[in-house]
Each structure stands twice: as structure tokens, then as C-alpha cells.
Amino acid sequence: MTEDRHVPAPAHRPDPSSAFLAAIADGDELAVENAARRHWFELIGECSAAASALRGMADAALARRPLLDMLAGLCGLETGDDPERGMRRIGRAVAAAQDEHTELTAIDRALILYAESARRQRLGSDAQAIRVAHAALEHAMVAAAWVQTLPLAALFTHIGVSLHYAGEVDLALEAFSAGQTAAPATPGPAGATELAGRAAAFAYEGDVPLATRYLEQARAMTDAVSPAGAVNQWVAASMIELEHFDSAGILARLDAIDMEVPFEHQIAVCTVAAMARMVQGDAAAGLASLEARIRSIELHTGRAVPPSSVATARSMLQLSLGNVRVASAIVESDFPPGPTREVARARIELMRGHPAAALRRLAELSTDRLPLRTAAEASALETATLLRRSRSSRADAAVDYLGALLARTGMRMPLAFLPRADFDRVVTALRAAGHDELFQSMHARSVLPDIASTTTLTARERTVLRALMDSGSATEIARELYVSPNTVKSQLRSIYRKLGAATRQEAIMLAVERQLLEPRAEGGPEDGSSR
């Protein structure tokens, strides 16, 4: 991926259905199929015209060409034209796409299966939708190796957005990366809706310069953008602004969003808005708004929001509030297996004051090329853990790589997802290494507290705190530890002050939450400082 990737200039788009309608009028089935393949997403978006045109084709002719069968079935359902026949055609096309013995191209299989995934997602069959989307992505990858004249970028973008909103972040980022590679091969001028989708995809993937350029092109287009396209524009613009720590504009534009959009787009809006509130410094409001919006979406649509689709936002908001144990539970229960979960686990280990464990987590990541955003977050965490030790050539190399990666991608949020003390160390090291330009015209800051460093207890205080869990008075603790009650009272006052607790129950709860009573895994000194 290079910075000078071609983005098509704004242009008036020809009517995508003209070649399709002309081929139907000529009775040329192969030409009809080619036109449907080339303009698939535009035709799906203009179902009334496509459905009307396809009525002129015999059912037997459609059955011979599964791509046209799928298009006819989908448009028939959309327009209410004999739903039973529409479902029969969809089932026939999907069966053909899933049958490896059917003579069908990889691109046709991918288009059919993506369309089926989107249909199942709209019906609330999220698990089935994800499985079909996986298959669509596999076929699209095969098609990308052979096809250079079809709108693969749009296909990868649609698959990626669908997977991302379903919580399959790693696969979604893989699709977005593939879409970047395929983008220059996309024929003809793209429409505003497609360009907005690409902008959102590349913003998710972590290529801020390319996302910005596609967003500018989408806004410059003269054709109308669909409601889903408008949401993608808002998501892309918001994620770009988050990288500049500018959350005010995001929330100011929130009320202008038309929420009568597909289910997955509603989830995207509420998660990005919640993250904006966290960057603004109000993680509590962000979490409250996220949970309220999720409930509203579920009541309005009758569908349960998949926990994986909001897991990243929920876990980061909980971390920002200092609720490490809750965030860890979310990561373990709601994150799909993959690099994103390993990075989240490493971040939690760092929050707990276990840099060696964080490094071990990062070492478990695949040696395959990671998506940009995942790579940047992993690099920031690795740099932070190395800088907790004395400076070394390895730490210097990590700083240089992180600086180059952030400069290339335009991302800054990977730094914000470090505890405050680590953020300060990493930023200082980046500046010392000559990367001052990363912080020009922005007020970069961490959104995570320093849980471990601000609640360090001495070995004796931990002993007293353990005794407090089993005893009700300072006198009993003093008798157990062979010290005076006044000594115990003095140590308890110190413990309460460090934890910010007012009562015995609150002190115990906070100590358990922050894992202060567990044996240290680092082999470091008792006061919790790094060697």
C-alpha cells in the first residue's frame, strides 16, 4: 500500500442499468450476466428497474445462470413481486454457489453468497450470516487472483463492513486490505455511496490518508448518496476526526444521522459515538449511551445485537473507567479468536502492571501480515512494554518502527489506548527520535488510567488487606499479625488512601478488581516498580 494510490476523480456516472437493459432487449444472456456482474451493487440498489427487466427472461434461462437467478430473486422480494418465487430463485442460486461441482466463477459465488449473507443479516440470522460471509470472502480472494476488470473493491468493502458490524474484526480488516489492493482495478467512475463505503472501510482498516481522499471524492459526487452511504460518510469522517482527537464535531453531527438504515449501520453509529465521548473525556456517558442505544436498536428491530459487534467499544470504555476485570471478561467472552483479541489481552496485562505478560501475548500473534490498525496497536503496546525497562536497542527500534507506522497511516488512536504513564513515555521517546510531526495541530492524550501504578501496595499492606478479608476488626488483625492495633489502623488508613476507598467493603472490592492481592507475575520488587 502506497500513499499515491489512485482515487478516481469525480465524474458523472452513466446509468448502470443501460447496458443491462440493452442486453435483455437483445436476448443476449451472456451480455446480461456480464452487465449484472459489473454493476451488481447498483442494480441491487435499483431493484424496481432490475425486477421489471428480468420479468422478460424465462425462469429456465435464469436457472441456467445463478447470478441472474439471485438478482431476480432478491429484486422480486424487494418489490413484493411473488415472494414465493423470489425465495425459490434465491435458494436455487445459493445452492449452486455452495456446490463446488457447479460450473460457476469465483466472483459469481462471492457475489451470490455476499448477497445471501446480507439478506440473512437483515432477517436477524447473524450466526448464519457470518458463516456465509466467510465463504463469500474466500471466493472473493480467489477471484482477486484472476479478475482485473470487475468491481472487486466494492465487493470486498461490502463484505468487510458486514463482517465488521458483526464483530468479526480480524476478517473484516482482511477484507478491507484486499479491497485496497483491488481498488485501482475497479472499472469506471464510482458512485457516492460506493466511495463512502470505501472511505469507511479504509478508516476501519487504518489507512487515514486513503480514507480521507475517498471521503472527499464521495462528498464531491453529484449523484445522491443512499441512507447507508450517508452513515458510511459519517463513520469515515468521525473515525478520521478521532485520529486527530477531535470529538466535538462527531457528536454535533450525530443528530443529523438518519437511523432508518440497516441494523448493522445503526450499530456502527452508536459505537463510534460512544468512542467519541470517551475521547472527549466522558467514558461513563459513552458507556451509558452505548448500552441505551443497543437496547433501543433491539426493541426497534426485534433483533439481539451480537455481543461481538460491540465488544471492542465496550471493553475500551470499561478500561477507560478503570474496570479492568469487567473489560477482561468482555474480551474473553465476546471477542472472536484472532489477533484483535490477543492485542486486547496484551493491553489488559499492561493495565494490570504485567509488562512481561503483555509481551508474551504480543509474541503469540501470527507472523503473517497484520491489518494496519491491529499492527499499529500491537506496535504501540510493544513499545510501551519495552520502555518500562531500561532503554535498549530493541526499544529504540520499536520506537522508530512505531513512528514510521503512525506517520504512514495517519493513526494516533493506538497511542491513546495506552495507560497514561506509558503514553507519556512513548510520546517522549517518539519526539526524541525525531517524530514531532506526529503531534502537530492536535492535542493527543491517553484515554486509559494508570491502574497499576496508582494503586501499588507494599507487601505489608497486602498482608493486612488479606487479613481484612477474613476479619472484622483491627484488634483481630493485630493479634493475627503480632503487631499493635494502632499499627494496623495506620496501615489501613494508608491502604484506604491509596485505593480511594471509604469502607472495608469498598477497599476489598477495589483490591480484587485491580488484582492487588494476587502474586506478582513479573518477578519485580514488592513495590511494583520495574527493574
JOWOVEN-V50648 format. One record per pair of residues at least 4 apart in sequence whose ideal C-beta (glycine too) atoms are under 6 Angstrom apart, sorted by the first residue. I is the first residue (numbers start at 1). J is the second residue. D is the distance in Angstrom with one decimal. If there is no record, write none. Layout:
# JOWOVEN-V50648
I | J | D
I | J | D
This chain:
# JOWOVEN-V50648
1 | 180 | 5.7
3 | 209 | 5.9
5 | 210 | 5.9
6 | 184 | 5.1
7 | 213 | 4.7
7 | 214 | 5.9
7 | 217 | 5.7
8 | 189 | 5.5
8 | 190 | 5.9
10 | 217 | 5.9
10 | 220 | 4.3
10 | 221 | 5.5
11 | 189 | 3.8
13 | 189 | 5.3
13 | 191 | 5.5
16 | 39 | 3.9
16 | 42 | 3.7
17 | 21 | 5.5
17 | 49 | 5.2
19 | 35 | 4.5
20 | 35 | 4.0
21 | 53 | 5.3
23 | 28 | 4.9
23 | 31 | 3.6
23 | 32 | 4.2
23 | 35 | 5.3
24 | 32 | 5.4
24 | 53 | 5.0
24 | 56 | 5.9
29 | 61 | 5.9
33 | 65 | 5.2
33 | 67 | 5.9
33 | 68 | 5.8
36 | 67 | 5.8
36 | 68 | 5.9
36 | 71 | 5.5
39 | 43 | 5.4
40 | 111 | 5.4
41 | 154 | 5.4
43 | 50 | 4.6
47 | 51 | 5.6
47 | 75 | 4.0
47 | 78 | 4.0
47 | 79 | 5.7
48 | 79 | 5.6
50 | 75 | 4.7
51 | 75 | 3.8
51 | 76 | 5.8
51 | 79 | 4.7
51 | 81 | 5.7
54 | 72 | 4.4
57 | 61 | 5.0
57 | 62 | 5.7
62 | 68 | 5.2
62 | 69 | 4.6
62 | 72 | 5.4
63 | 69 | 6.0
66 | 93 | 4.3
66 | 96 | 4.0
67 | 108 | 4.7
69 | 89 | 4.8
69 | 92 | 5.6
69 | 93 | 4.2
70 | 93 | 3.7
70 | 112 | 4.7
70 | 115 | 5.9
72 | 76 | 5.9
72 | 89 | 5.4
73 | 86 | 4.6
73 | 89 | 3.3
73 | 90 | 3.7
76 | 81 | 4.6
76 | 86 | 3.4
77 | 83 | 5.7
77 | 86 | 4.2
93 | 112 | 5.3
94 | 116 | 5.0
96 | 102 | 4.7
97 | 109 | 4.5
97 | 112 | 4.1
97 | 113 | 5.3
104 | 108 | 5.1
104 | 109 | 5.6
106 | 139 | 4.7
106 | 142 | 4.0
106 | 143 | 4.0
107 | 143 | 4.0
107 | 147 | 5.5
107 | 150 | 5.8
109 | 139 | 4.2
110 | 136 | 5.0
110 | 139 | 3.9
110 | 140 | 4.1
110 | 143 | 5.7
113 | 132 | 5.3
113 | 135 | 5.1
113 | 136 | 3.8
114 | 136 | 4.1
114 | 158 | 6.0
114 | 159 | 5.4
116 | 132 | 5.3
117 | 129 | 4.8
117 | 132 | 4.1
117 | 133 | 4.1
117 | 136 | 5.8
120 | 125 | 4.3
120 | 128 | 4.9
120 | 129 | 4.0
121 | 129 | 4.0
124 | 303 | 4.0
125 | 129 | 5.7
126 | 306 | 5.0
130 | 166 | 5.2
133 | 159 | 5.9
133 | 162 | 5.4
133 | 163 | 5.5
136 | 159 | 5.5
137 | 159 | 5.2
137 | 175 | 5.6
140 | 155 | 5.5
143 | 147 | 4.9
144 | 152 | 5.6
144 | 182 | 5.8
148 | 185 | 4.9
151 | 186 | 4.9
152 | 182 | 3.8
153 | 179 | 4.9
153 | 182 | 4.5
153 | 183 | 4.2
153 | 186 | 4.5
154 | 194 | 5.3
156 | 160 | 5.9
156 | 175 | 4.9
156 | 178 | 4.8
156 | 179 | 3.4
156 | 182 | 5.9
157 | 179 | 5.0
157 | 197 | 4.6
157 | 198 | 5.4
157 | 201 | 4.5
159 | 175 | 4.8
160 | 164 | 5.9
160 | 172 | 4.6
160 | 175 | 3.4
160 | 176 | 4.5
160 | 201 | 5.3
163 | 168 | 4.1
163 | 171 | 4.9
163 | 172 | 3.9
164 | 172 | 3.5
164 | 204 | 5.8
165 | 264 | 3.4
165 | 267 | 5.4
165 | 268 | 5.8
165 | 309 | 5.7
166 | 306 | 5.9
166 | 309 | 5.6
167 | 306 | 5.4
167 | 308 | 2.6
167 | 309 | 4.0
168 | 172 | 5.7
168 | 336 | 5.9
169 | 340 | 4.6
170 | 338 | 3.7
170 | 339 | 5.6
170 | 340 | 5.2
173 | 205 | 5.5
173 | 371 | 3.3
176 | 201 | 4.5
176 | 204 | 5.9
176 | 205 | 3.7
177 | 371 | 5.7
179 | 201 | 5.7
190 | 194 | 4.3
190 | 195 | 5.1
191 | 223 | 5.4
192 | 218 | 4.9
192 | 221 | 3.7
192 | 223 | 5.4
192 | 225 | 4.2
193 | 225 | 5.2
193 | 226 | 4.7
193 | 229 | 3.3
195 | 214 | 5.3
195 | 217 | 5.1
195 | 218 | 3.7
196 | 218 | 4.4
196 | 229 | 4.4
196 | 232 | 4.1
196 | 233 | 4.4
197 | 232 | 5.1
198 | 214 | 4.6
199 | 211 | 5.0
199 | 214 | 3.9
199 | 215 | 4.0
199 | 218 | 5.9
199 | 236 | 3.7
200 | 232 | 4.0
200 | 235 | 4.7
200 | 236 | 4.4
202 | 207 | 4.5
202 | 210 | 4.7
202 | 211 | 3.9
203 | 211 | 4.0
203 | 236 | 4.6
203 | 239 | 4.0
203 | 240 | 6.0
205 | 371 | 5.9
205 | 372 | 5.6
206 | 372 | 3.5
206 | 373 | 3.5
206 | 409 | 5.2
206 | 411 | 5.3
207 | 211 | 6.0
207 | 372 | 6.0
207 | 409 | 5.9
208 | 240 | 5.9
208 | 243 | 5.5
208 | 410 | 2.9
209 | 410 | 5.3
211 | 236 | 5.6
212 | 240 | 5.8
215 | 236 | 4.9
218 | 233 | 5.9
225 | 229 | 3.9
225 | 230 | 5.3
227 | 258 | 5.0
227 | 261 | 4.7
228 | 261 | 5.2
228 | 262 | 5.9
228 | 265 | 5.4
231 | 261 | 5.3
231 | 265 | 4.4
234 | 238 | 5.9
234 | 257 | 5.7
235 | 268 | 5.3
235 | 272 | 5.7
238 | 250 | 4.4
238 | 272 | 4.9
241 | 246 | 4.4
241 | 249 | 5.7
241 | 250 | 5.6
242 | 279 | 6.0
242 | 413 | 6.0
243 | 411 | 5.6
243 | 412 | 5.1
243 | 413 | 5.8
244 | 442 | 4.9
245 | 279 | 6.0
245 | 442 | 5.4
245 | 443 | 5.6
245 | 444 | 5.9
247 | 276 | 4.1
247 | 279 | 4.5
247 | 280 | 4.3
250 | 276 | 4.2
251 | 276 | 5.7
254 | 273 | 5.6
257 | 269 | 5.7
259 | 266 | 5.8
261 | 265 | 4.2
263 | 301 | 5.5
266 | 297 | 5.2
267 | 309 | 5.3
270 | 290 | 5.8
270 | 293 | 3.8
271 | 310 | 5.7
271 | 313 | 4.3
274 | 286 | 4.1
274 | 289 | 5.8
274 | 290 | 3.9
274 | 313 | 5.3
275 | 313 | 5.9
277 | 282 | 5.1
277 | 285 | 5.0
277 | 286 | 3.4
278 | 283 | 4.5
278 | 286 | 4.5
278 | 317 | 5.8
278 | 320 | 5.2
278 | 447 | 5.4
283 | 317 | 5.1
283 | 320 | 3.7
283 | 321 | 5.1
286 | 317 | 5.4
287 | 317 | 4.3
289 | 293 | 6.0
294 | 305 | 5.0
296 | 300 | 6.0
297 | 301 | 5.9
298 | 304 | 5.9
298 | 305 | 5.8
307 | 311 | 5.9
307 | 334 | 4.1
308 | 334 | 5.4
308 | 336 | 5.7
310 | 314 | 5.4
311 | 330 | 5.7
311 | 334 | 3.8
311 | 335 | 5.2
314 | 330 | 5.2
315 | 327 | 4.5
315 | 330 | 4.4
315 | 331 | 5.4
318 | 323 | 4.3
318 | 326 | 4.6
318 | 327 | 4.0
319 | 327 | 4.6
319 | 448 | 5.5
320 | 447 | 5.0
320 | 448 | 5.9
322 | 449 | 5.1
322 | 451 | 5.6
323 | 327 | 6.0
324 | 351 | 5.3
324 | 451 | 5.8
325 | 513 | 5.2
328 | 348 | 5.1
329 | 333 | 6.0
330 | 334 | 5.2
331 | 335 | 5.1
331 | 344 | 4.6
335 | 341 | 3.9
339 | 365 | 5.3
339 | 370 | 5.7
339 | 374 | 5.0
340 | 374 | 6.0
342 | 361 | 5.5
342 | 364 | 5.6
342 | 365 | 5.4
343 | 377 | 5.1
343 | 378 | 5.2
345 | 361 | 4.9
346 | 358 | 4.4
346 | 361 | 3.8
346 | 362 | 5.0
346 | 381 | 5.1
347 | 381 | 6.0
349 | 354 | 4.5
349 | 357 | 4.1
349 | 358 | 4.0
350 | 358 | 4.4
351 | 419 | 5.9
351 | 451 | 5.3
352 | 452 | 5.8
352 | 515 | 5.7
353 | 452 | 2.8
353 | 528 | 6.0
354 | 521 | 5.3
354 | 522 | 5.9
355 | 385 | 4.1
355 | 388 | 4.8
356 | 522 | 5.3
357 | 521 | 5.7
358 | 385 | 5.0
359 | 385 | 5.1
362 | 378 | 5.6
362 | 382 | 5.4
370 | 374 | 4.5
370 | 375 | 4.1
372 | 409 | 5.3
376 | 405 | 5.4
376 | 411 | 5.1
376 | 414 | 4.3
377 | 414 | 4.5
379 | 402 | 4.6
379 | 405 | 5.7
380 | 402 | 6.0
380 | 414 | 4.1
380 | 415 | 5.7
380 | 418 | 6.0
382 | 398 | 5.6
383 | 398 | 4.3
383 | 399 | 5.7
383 | 402 | 4.9
383 | 426 | 5.5
384 | 418 | 5.2
384 | 422 | 3.9
384 | 426 | 5.5
386 | 394 | 6.0
386 | 395 | 4.0
386 | 398 | 5.3
387 | 395 | 5.6
387 | 425 | 4.7
387 | 429 | 6.0
388 | 530 | 4.7
391 | 395 | 5.4
399 | 429 | 4.7
399 | 433 | 5.1
400 | 433 | 5.9
403 | 430 | 5.2
403 | 433 | 5.9
403 | 435 | 3.8
406 | 411 | 5.7
406 | 438 | 5.6
412 | 444 | 5.7
415 | 423 | 6.0
416 | 446 | 5.7
416 | 447 | 5.0
418 | 422 | 4.3
418 | 423 | 4.4
418 | 446 | 5.8
419 | 448 | 4.9
419 | 450 | 4.9
420 | 446 | 4.4
420 | 450 | 5.1
421 | 450 | 4.9
421 | 453 | 5.6
423 | 446 | 3.7
430 | 435 | 4.2
431 | 436 | 5.4
439 | 444 | 5.4
450 | 454 | 5.1
451 | 514 | 5.7
455 | 498 | 5.8
455 | 499 | 5.9
455 | 514 | 5.3
456 | 527 | 5.9
456 | 528 | 4.0
457 | 461 | 4.1
457 | 462 | 5.0
457 | 516 | 5.6
459 | 526 | 4.3
461 | 491 | 5.8
461 | 495 | 5.2
464 | 491 | 4.8
465 | 495 | 5.8
465 | 511 | 5.6
466 | 517 | 5.9
467 | 471 | 5.5
467 | 477 | 4.5
467 | 480 | 5.7
469 | 508 | 5.6
471 | 476 | 4.3
471 | 477 | 5.2
474 | 485 | 4.8
474 | 488 | 4.3
474 | 489 | 5.1
475 | 485 | 5.1
477 | 488 | 4.8
478 | 483 | 5.3
478 | 484 | 5.8
478 | 485 | 4.4
478 | 488 | 4.7
483 | 487 | 4.4
496 | 501 | 4.8
496 | 507 | 5.7
499 | 507 | 5.4
499 | 510 | 4.6
501 | 506 | 4.1
501 | 507 | 3.9
501 | 510 | 5.6
502 | 506 | 5.8
511 | 516 | 4.4
511 | 517 | 5.5
524 | 531 | 5.8
525 | 529 | 5.8
